[in-house]
Amino acid sequence: MAQETQTMLQDGSGPYYKRLAGYLMDEIKEGRYAIGASLPTEKELCDSFGVSRHTTREALRQLENKGLITRRQGSGSTVVATSPPVRYEQNIQTIEDMLHHGKATRLHVLSSKEVEPDANQFASQVTHLGKTPCIWVRSIRYPRNDVRPLALVDVYVAVRTKMQARKLLDEETAAQEIVNTVDVRKIDRIEQAFNAVNVADAEAKLLHVKAGDAAFQIVRHYYDAAGRLLVVAHSLYHGSLFTYASTLRRS
């Protein structure tokens, strides 16, 4: 096997580090190294391919720059994506576009609980404007085929039935119940506000960024046709992975 891989590099063109990087990218794409798997160590790659430590490090740097692996001192290289990830672009023109966004990503619920009105401004808005108890569901949103967190999502739901409360408080059914609550047939308008914020330490750990890094903050209020507040959603998007796009036309 070692002889075959060495011959492969020798028969290729371009710098050795690019040939090695290309080979490893193909291996990742074809599934030999799945997301979460570790690549061979630098020494193992050197021995297998008959290349220098410098060549190996540069090849791994290429994979890291493309967003395929993460590297940590003493922990080696871990696969985080099977193809070079691109910035996630959210292009929203209608309420239908907004609600379709959830289908283009995956949501992992971290926790769910009923909160008091004074928990924060969003719980207060739901309790006083919605005139109902408030359940807070915290989740991480991920792009498809990528293990890096795209956004930290806190959803505050105005709870109107015991069945709705049970489903929201169950981490297995909370995400689907949120989808049901903001069904396009129930929503009349969505008010939204955008700004940049610096991420606090606790949120930074969940987003896999450094405390103080910039994040894209979106706050959305969902109302039904009767003007009742149904949901407040507060999202912190990973600044380097997310783009929000819109189109403006003359009325």
Helices and strands as residue ranges (DSSP letters): H 2-11, H 16-29, H 42-49, H 53-65, E 69-72, E 76-79, E 88-91, H 95-100, G 101-104, E 105-115, H 121-129, E 134-143, E 151-158, H 162-169, H 174-181, E 187-198, H 201-207, E 214-224, E 229-238, E 242-245
